[in-house]
Amino acid sequence: MKKIAVFTSGGDAPGMNACIRAVVRTAIFRGLEVYGISHGYDGMIKGSIKKMQSHSVSNIIQRGGTILKTARSEEFRTKEGRQKAFDQLKEFGIEGLVAIGGDGTFTGAKILHEEFGIQVIGCPGTIDNDIYGTDYTIGFDTAVNTALEAIDKIRDTAAAHDRIFFVEVMGRDSGYIAIECGIGGGAEFVMVPETQTDLKKVVKALKNLRKTKSSSIIVVAEGGDEGGAETILEKVKQKIQDPEKEFKVTTLGHIQRGGRPTARDRVLASRCGKAAVDGLIEGKTNCMAGVVNGDVVYTPFADCIGKTKPLKEDHLKLIEILSI
Ligand code: F6P
């Protein structure tokens, strides 16, 4: 193998730049030529492919976003789109790919491998932490810390006004961010897509709140089983018609996707990026390089996409116990 390329795809995540840096520098260290594809699969289709040098990735380890840009490509979902993408790779003589992203990115990478035989290894880059085959995904730790900082601030004003806040965090299909923010932010309740919320229990607790606590934080994942924070607010308001209780909603949104990556994310990204290049050189393909129990492991894309990483039961219980 002489030439490889790296790209980021799907939602960006803090630490993607550290991962790109690790891929580029490991490749050069190991005597490979390395190319950067901009705007994910869209860029692959259009041939937005440029050779990268060691200095191309200078001064990016601390930056959020992705210097390679990212996109969600509709055209790549078609056979014709993928053929165009493969033709471009062939044109540049690229024999191996490092795909940094989440399950959508890996689904595309798996199909590309299966249709054209190209070697491809993924690195788990998504704030959602919903990828099987790695304990944590690149960007998750930063996103949780960003959200926590906001929740701490909300707590100040919630306490000052004796208000109940529903704070919506990201996670369309996953409650990992919500759970960790809930534990770290001292939330009373957390609502996530994976489990059924007992709304009656929430309402009962909120009705009794005045007796024990004056303010409250409820963390809601955007894809929560009972809806997002605005929807929950309406449902709860209908059931608690108490003029003394004031409810507010804060949606944290895309601030969770930006910002300087934490040390944890930079280290994870660097390890996965290096492992991806090592894996390609060793002939591995159709798999993701992740970190499980402190060690780098390669997990087939089929498992990363097909298996769900369950939320820890004891984490949900922890929130219940600590919020009495
Ligand atoms: O997959 C990461 C994620 O941030 C999800 O938590 C969120 O639902 C989604 O991306 C938002 O995507 P977009 O930026 O395309 O609206």
Residues whose N, C-alpha, C, O or C-beta is under 5 A from the ligand:
A	BS01	F6P	G11 I127 D128 M170 G171 R172
